[in-house]
Amino acid sequence: MICIGGVCIPYAAMIPMLINFFRYLRTLFWTRVGR
């Protein structure tokens, strides 16, 4: 488990969250680039 600011999250729950986060960042990036 990883604990951030007193909130503990299992690694198994972290992986989908990271995938969604990077997908969201990539979408923001392409939106800002204009494609």
Secondary structure by P-SEA (a helix, b strand, c coil): ccccccccccaaaaaaaaaaaaaaaaaaaaaaacc
